Amino acid sequence: GAVAGDGDGDGYVPPADCNDANAEVHPGATEVPYNVIDENCDGRLADADGDGFNAPKDCDDSEPEVHPGGREVPDNRIDEDCDGHPPWPRAGGQAKLRWKALASGETRLLSLMVTGLKTGDLLRVTCRRPGCRIDYRARMLSDHAALNLTSLVRGRQLLPGTRLRVRVRRRGHAASVFIFKMARRPRLHPLFKLRCRWPMERTLRPCR
């Protein structure tokens, strides 16, 4: 009654049997919650919390409120919808840079404004290329609908490829990082990107 090629004697052979060294693992076997073993070889783990989603798509199979499409609860540092990002709101509003392109290919900065700052926010402006040695840091002592930082940048002429960064950090929020990269061709706009950094992480991510 043995099946040729059935290494564990459970009546199934690879590839249908996804672990031919374990007789408890084969198509149709009963799934055991929490053991991180795919007993029935369907490519999914048991739905231990009964929310209709199996691990690994369900990023916390012990909590029925956590699953793909789950409702996010702000500021609780739990990723209810399993998209890889807890629902921290973004700090700060926007950074607005005015500039003038020069025939030499350099970009002359005219003004810088940051909006949406709140009391306690940590602001940092950095630029580390010739003509733009800036490392400015400040803690907001009051709310600022619009903070004028023109004195930091006015008249500076930046080489192509130079990056000016404005970072706003706020407790319990994703930090906003506004990045202006000077164009490498004359008369073109500086490239602008907004990125977020989640608390306790170093990686910059696209903001949600």
C-alpha positions in Angstrom: 0.0 0.0 0.0 3.0 2.3 0.0 3.0 5.2 -2.5 6.2 5.5 -4.5 8.1 8.7 -3.6 6.1 9.2 -0.4 8.9 9.8 2.1 6.8 10.2 5.3 4.2 7.5 4.5 1.2 9.8 4.7 -0.1 8.9 1.2 1.0 12.0 -0.5 4.0 12.9 -2.6 5.7 16.2 -3.4 4.8 18.7 -4.7 1.3 18.2 -3.3 2.8 17.2 0.0 4.7 20.4 1.0 6.7 18.6 3.7 7.4 15.0 2.8 9.4 14.5 6.1 6.3 15.1 8.3 3.4 12.7 8.1 1.1 15.3 9.8 1.6 17.7 6.9 -0.3 16.9 3.7 -3.3 18.1 1.6 -6.5 18.0 3.7 -4.7 17.8 7.1 -6.1 19.8 10.0 -4.5 23.1 10.6 -3.2 23.8 14.1 -3.4 27.5 15.2 -0.2 29.4 16.3 2.3 26.8 15.3 3.4 28.5 12.1 3.1 25.3 10.1 1.0 24.9 7.0 -0.4 21.5 7.8 -2.8 21.2 4.8 -0.3 22.6 2.2 -2.7 25.3 1.0 0.0 28.1 1.3 -1.8 29.7 4.3 -1.6 29.3 8.1 -4.6 28.7 10.4 -7.0 31.6 11.0 -6.4 31.5 14.8 -8.4 34.6 15.7 -11.4 33.8 13.4 -11.4 37.1 11.6 -11.5 35.5 8.2 -7.9 36.1 7.3 -5.0 33.7 7.6 -1.3 34.4 8.4 0.9 35.7 7.0 -1.6 38.1 5.4 -3.1 38.6 8.8 -0.2 40.3 10.6 -1.6 39.5 14.1 -3.6 36.3 14.0 -4.3 36.5 17.7 -6.3 39.7 17.4 -9.6 39.7 15.4 -9.6 43.5 15.0 -6.2 43.3 13.1 -6.4 42.0 9.5 -6.1 43.4 5.9 -8.8 46.1 5.6 -9.1 46.5 9.3 -10.1 49.9 10.7 -7.1 52.0 11.7 -7.2 53.6 15.2 -5.0 56.8 15.3 -2.1 57.1 17.7 -2.3 53.6 19.2 0.8 52.3 17.4 -1.1 49.2 16.1 -1.2 48.4 12.4 -4.9 47.3 12.3 -5.1 47.0 8.5 -1.7 45.2 8.1 -0.3 47.6 5.5 3.0 47.8 7.3 2.4 51.3 8.7 0.8 52.2 12.0 -1.6 55.2 11.5 0.5 58.0 12.8 -0.6 61.4 11.4 2.0 63.5 9.7 3.7 66.4 11.5 3.8 69.8 9.8 1.9 71.3 6.9 4.2 72.3 4.0 7.5 73.8 3.1 7.5 76.5 0.4 10.7 77.5 -1.4 11.0 80.4 -3.8 14.0 80.4 -6.1 15.4 81.8 -9.3 17.2 79.7 -12.0 20.5 81.3 -13.2 22.1 80.9 -16.6 25.1 79.4 -14.9 23.0 76.4 -13.9 23.0 77.4 -10.3 19.8 78.1 -8.4 19.5 81.2 -6.3 17.2 80.9 -3.2 14.8 83.7 -2.5 12.7 82.6 0.5 11.6 79.6 2.6 8.4 79.3 4.5 7.1 76.4 6.7 3.5 76.1 7.6 1.5 74.1 10.1 3.9 74.1 13.0 2.7 73.4 16.5 4.1 74.1 20.0 6.8 71.6 20.8 7.6 70.7 17.2 11.3 70.2 16.4 12.4 71.9 13.2 15.6 71.2 11.3 16.9 72.7 8.1 20.0 71.2 6.5 22.1 71.7 3.4 25.6 70.3 3.1 27.1 71.4 -0.3 29.3 74.4 -1.2 27.3 77.6 -1.0 24.7 76.0 1.3 26.2 75.2 4.6 23.1 75.1 6.8 22.3 73.1 9.9 19.5 75.0 11.7 17.6 73.5 14.6 14.7 75.0 16.7 11.9 73.9 19.0 8.7 75.7 18.5 7.6 77.6 21.6 4.2 78.4 20.1 2.0 77.5 17.1 3.0 78.9 13.8 0.6 79.0 10.9 3.5 80.2 8.7 7.1 80.5 9.9 9.4 82.7 7.7 12.9 81.2 7.4 14.0 83.4 4.5 17.0 84.7 6.5 18.5 81.2 6.3 18.4 80.9 2.6 18.1 84.3 0.9 20.8 84.9 -1.7 22.4 81.5 -1.5 23.4 80.1 -4.9 23.2 76.3 -5.0 25.0 74.0 -7.4 23.0 71.5 -9.4 22.2 68.4 -7.4 22.4 70.2 -4.0 19.7 69.1 -1.6 17.9 71.4 0.9 16.0 69.4 3.6 13.4 70.6 6.0 12.3 68.2 8.7 9.5 68.6 11.2 9.2 66.2 14.2 6.3 66.0 16.5 5.6 63.5 19.4 3.2 60.8 18.4 3.4 61.7 14.7 5.3 60.7 11.6 8.1 63.2 10.9 7.7 65.2 7.7 10.8 65.6 5.6 10.6 68.1 2.7 13.4 67.6 0.2 14.3 70.1 -2.5 16.9 68.9 -5.0 18.4 71.6 -7.3 17.9 70.9 -11.0 20.9 69.6 -13.0 19.8 71.5 -16.1 19.5 75.3 -16.3 16.0 76.9 -16.0 14.4 73.8 -14.6 12.4 73.7 -11.3 14.1 72.1 -8.3 12.8 68.6 -7.7 10.5 68.3 -4.7 9.7 65.2 -2.6 7.8 64.8 0.7 8.8 61.8 2.7 7.7 60.6 6.2 9.7 58.9 8.9 7.7 56.8 11.3 8.6 57.0 15.1 11.4 54.6 16.0 12.4 54.1 12.4 15.2 55.6 10.3 13.8 54.8 6.9 12.1 57.5 4.9 8.9 56.4 3.3 6.2 57.9 1.0 3.7 59.7 3.2 0.2 58.2 3.5 
